[in-house]
């Protein structure tokens, strides 16, 4: 997708880069890792919100319970 990306860090981002590179990690590696972590966190947050919405959906929970009962009946038979 992208080759080289250039950005101007604000004070918070600059401090974060100092912290992330203090052990000798390159800026490129630190930025790459931070982007991947941020994308994973966003995906987890979206999945968590979806799961919470489904858990709060009484109709969906009732349907799931019915499916489980039906499966148990099939297994017992």
Z-matrix of the N, CA and C atoms (Angstrom, degrees):
N
C 1 1.433
C 2 1.521 1 110.36
N 3 1.322 2 117.79 1 -80.01
C 4 1.462 3 121.05 2 -177.64
C 5 1.519 4 109.97 3 -102.03
N 6 1.313 5 115.17 4 145.75
C 7 1.454 6 119.96 5 174.99
C 8 1.511 7 108.87 6 -86.70
N 9 1.311 8 115.15 7 -88.50
C 10 1.448 9 121.34 8 -179.94
C 11 1.520 10 109.38 9 -105.78
N 12 1.320 11 115.46 10 137.06
C 13 1.460 12 121.64 11 178.02
C 14 1.524 13 107.66 12 -117.10
N 15 1.301 14 115.66 13 132.54
C 16 1.458 15 121.00 14 177.04
C 17 1.518 16 108.38 15 -116.66
N 18 1.330 17 117.06 16 137.71
C 19 1.457 18 120.09 17 176.51
C 20 1.520 19 109.18 18 -146.60
N 21 1.305 20 114.54 19 159.69
C 22 1.464 21 121.13 20 177.35
C 23 1.525 22 107.98 21 -108.41
N 24 1.314 23 116.13 22 107.05
C 25 1.471 24 117.92 23 -178.93
C 26 1.527 25 110.88 24 -71.32
N 27 1.323 26 115.45 25 141.87
C 28 1.460 27 119.71 26 171.34
C 29 1.532 28 106.96 27 -81.44
N 30 1.326 29 116.75 28 -174.92
C 31 1.467 30 119.58 29 -176.58
C 32 1.527 31 112.42 30 -61.21
N 33 1.336 32 117.25 31 -42.24
C 34 1.470 33 120.23 32 -179.95
C 35 1.523 34 111.01 33 -63.97
N 36 1.324 35 116.64 34 -44.21
C 37 1.468 36 120.33 35 179.71
C 38 1.523 37 110.75 36 -66.00
N 39 1.311 38 117.11 37 -38.50
C 40 1.465 39 120.05 38 178.52
C 41 1.522 40 110.65 39 -63.57
N 42 1.336 41 116.69 40 -42.70
C 43 1.477 42 119.88 41 177.02
C 44 1.534 43 110.41 42 -63.01
N 45 1.316 44 116.22 43 -40.77
C 46 1.468 45 119.85 44 178.85
C 47 1.523 46 110.47 45 -62.58
N 48 1.329 47 116.86 46 -41.88
C 49 1.471 48 119.94 47 178.27
C 50 1.529 49 111.51 48 -63.34
N 51 1.325 50 116.22 49 -39.20
C 52 1.467 51 119.02 50 177.08
C 53 1.526 52 109.63 51 -61.31
N 54 1.317 53 116.69 52 -44.85
C 55 1.470 54 120.24 53 -179.93
C 56 1.526 55 111.27 54 -65.06
N 57 1.325 56 116.68 55 -41.21
C 58 1.468 57 120.26 56 -176.56
C 59 1.526 58 113.37 57 -75.58
N 60 1.310 59 116.93 58 -17.94
C 61 1.463 60 119.75 59 -179.06
C 62 1.526 61 112.77 60 -110.25
N 63 1.322 62 117.48 61 2.59
C 64 1.468 63 121.56 62 -177.67
C 65 1.526 64 112.76 63 -59.49
N 66 1.322 65 116.57 64 -27.86
C 67 1.471 66 119.86 65 -178.92
C 68 1.524 67 112.62 66 -89.75
N 69 1.331 68 116.94 67 8.57
C 70 1.460 69 120.34 68 179.12
C 71 1.516 70 113.75 69 99.67
N 72 1.325 71 117.21 70 -3.16
C 73 1.459 72 121.04 71 176.36
C 74 1.521 73 108.65 72 -61.81
N 75 1.318 74 117.15 73 136.81
C 76 1.459 75 119.98 74 179.50
C 77 1.524 76 110.06 75 -70.37
N 78 1.326 77 115.70 76 156.07
C 79 1.457 78 120.82 77 177.88
C 80 1.525 79 109.40 78 -59.45
N 81 1.330 80 117.79 79 -43.80
C 82 1.468 81 120.69 80 -179.99
C 83 1.520 82 111.47 81 -58.72
N 84 1.316 83 117.11 82 -45.37
C 85 1.460 84 121.03 83 179.88
C 86 1.523 85 110.61 84 -65.38
N 87 1.332 86 116.97 85 -41.84
C 88 1.468 87 120.50 86 179.97
C 89 1.521 88 111.09 87 -64.22
N 90 1.325 89 117.13 88 -43.51
C 91 1.469 90 120.71 89 -179.94
C 92 1.518 91 109.78 90 -66.27
N 93 1.325 92 116.83 91 -43.54
C 94 1.462 93 121.12 92 178.90
C 95 1.527 94 110.71 93 -58.48
N 96 1.317 95 116.84 94 -47.94
C 97 1.465 96 121.33 95 -179.51
C 98 1.528 97 110.96 96 -64.22
N 99 1.334 98 116.73 97 -40.00
C 100 1.464 99 120.15 98 179.99
C 101 1.528 100 110.77 99 -65.22
N 102 1.324 101 117.59 100 -39.24
C 103 1.462 102 120.46 101 178.60
C 104 1.529 103 111.09 102 -64.75
N 105 1.316 104 115.96 103 -43.32
C 106 1.470 105 120.12 104 179.66
C 107 1.528 106 109.72 105 -64.57
N 108 1.322 107 117.19 106 -43.64
C 109 1.460 108 120.86 107 178.26
C 110 1.521 109 111.16 108 -61.65
N 111 1.330 110 116.85 109 -43.58
C 112 1.467 111 120.89 110 179.62
C 113 1.527 112 110.90 111 -62.87
N 114 1.335 113 117.72 112 -41.08
C 115 1.463 114 120.77 113 178.78
C 116 1.522 115 111.13 114 -65.27
N 117 1.331 116 116.90 115 -41.96
C 118 1.477 117 120.46 116 177.54
C 119 1.523 118 111.19 117 -63.41
N 120 1.340 119 115.92 118 -43.10
C 121 1.463 120 119.89 119 179.27
C 122 1.523 121 110.99 120 -61.84
N 123 1.325 122 116.68 121 -41.19
C 124 1.466 123 120.30 122 179.56
C 125 1.528 124 110.44 123 -64.89
N 126 1.340 125 116.92 124 -41.22
C 127 1.468 126 120.61 125 178.81
C 128 1.530 127 110.51 126 -64.77
N 129 1.339 128 117.06 127 -42.38
C 130 1.471 129 120.69 128 177.89
C 131 1.520 130 110.86 129 -62.24
N 132 1.325 131 116.50 130 -42.23
C 133 1.459 132 120.58 131 179.49
C 134 1.524 133 110.60 132 -62.15
N 135 1.326 134 116.67 133 -42.67
C 136 1.468 135 120.68 134 179.05
C 137 1.523 136 110.97 135 -64.92
N 138 1.329 137 116.96 136 -42.80
C 139 1.467 138 120.28 137 178.27
C 140 1.528 139 111.40 138 -64.60
N 141 1.328 140 115.69 139 -40.91
C 142 1.464 141 119.77 140 178.98
C 143 1.526 142 110.44 141 -62.75
N 144 1.329 143 117.00 142 -42.92
C 145 1.470 144 120.90 143 179.04
C 146 1.523 145 110.73 144 -63.56
N 147 1.333 146 116.54 145 -40.18
C 148 1.465 147 120.06 146 178.30
C 149 1.522 148 111.07 147 -65.46
N 150 1.325 149 116.64 148 -42.67
C 151 1.467 150 120.75 149 179.30
C 152 1.526 151 110.49 150 -64.25
N 153 1.324 152 116.74 151 -41.30
C 154 1.461 153 119.75 152 178.85
C 155 1.525 154 111.26 153 -65.19
N 156 1.332 155 116.55 154 -38.50
C 157 1.467 156 119.99 155 178.17
C 158 1.527 157 110.26 156 -64.95
N 159 1.330 158 116.74 157 -42.19
C 160 1.463 159 120.02 158 178.35
C 161 1.528 160 110.98 159 -65.93
N 162 1.324 161 117.01 160 -40.56
C 163 1.466 162 120.35 161 179.72
C 164 1.521 163 111.25 162 -64.23
N 165 1.319 164 117.19 163 -29.58
C 166 1.458 165 121.28 164 -179.60
C 167 1.528 166 112.32 165 -85.09
N 168 1.328 167 116.83 166 -8.81
C 169 1.468 168 121.52 167 -177.52
C 170 1.527 169 109.15 168 -86.09
N 171 1.320 170 116.14 169 101.36
C 172 1.466 171 121.38 170 -176.74
C 173 1.522 172 112.24 171 -59.03
N 174 1.323 173 117.44 172 -40.53
C 175 1.461 174 120.50 173 -179.12
C 176 1.527 175 110.56 174 -64.58
N 177 1.321 176 116.77 175 -43.24
C 178 1.463 177 120.37 176 179.06
C 179 1.519 178 110.51 177 -63.74
N 180 1.336 179 117.18 178 -42.22
C 181 1.464 180 120.23 179 178.67
C 182 1.520 181 110.96 180 -63.41
N 183 1.325 182 117.45 181 -39.69
C 184 1.468 183 120.84 182 179.06
C 185 1.528 184 110.29 183 -64.34
N 186 1.333 185 116.43 184 -41.78
C 187 1.470 186 119.99 185 178.85
C 188 1.521 187 110.65 186 -64.83
N 189 1.324 188 117.08 187 -41.37
C 190 1.463 189 120.36 188 178.90
C 191 1.523 190 110.56 189 -63.49
N 192 1.324 191 117.09 190 -41.21
C 193 1.466 192 120.87 191 178.25
C 194 1.521 193 110.41 192 -63.23
N 195 1.316 194 116.73 193 -38.84
C 196 1.469 195 119.96 194 178.48
C 197 1.520 196 111.18 195 -65.75
N 198 1.298 197 116.96 196 -41.13
C 199 1.473 198 120.70 197 177.49
C 200 1.522 199 109.77 198 -60.82
N 201 1.327 200 117.12 199 -44.03
C 202 1.467 201 120.08 200 178.10
C 203 1.523 202 111.76 201 -61.77
N 204 1.329 203 116.75 202 -41.06
C 205 1.477 204 119.47 203 177.67
C 206 1.523 205 110.35 204 -64.06
N 207 1.334 206 116.70 205 -42.76
C 208 1.468 207 120.61 206 178.77
C 209 1.523 208 111.00 207 -61.71
N 210 1.322 209 116.52 208 -41.64
C 211 1.473 210 119.82 209 179.80
C 212 1.522 211 110.64 210 -65.59
N 213 1.325 212 116.79 211 -39.53
C 214 1.455 213 120.36 212 178.66
C 215 1.530 214 110.63 213 -63.78
N 216 1.337 215 117.04 214 -39.37
C 217 1.448 216 121.16 215 177.40
C 218 1.524 217 110.79 216 -62.56
N 219 1.340 218 116.13 217 -41.68
C 220 1.472 219 119.97 218 179.02
C 221 1.529 220 110.67 219 -65.83
N 222 1.311 221 117.08 220 -39.46
C 223 1.462 222 120.65 221 -179.04
C 224 1.522 223 110.46 222 -67.85
N 225 1.322 224 117.31 223 -38.18
C 226 1.466 225 121.48 224 -178.62
C 227 1.525 226 111.44 225 -71.17
N 228 1.343 227 115.37 226 -25.28
C 229 1.471 228 119.39 227 -175.42
C 230 1.434 229 112.55 228 -83.00
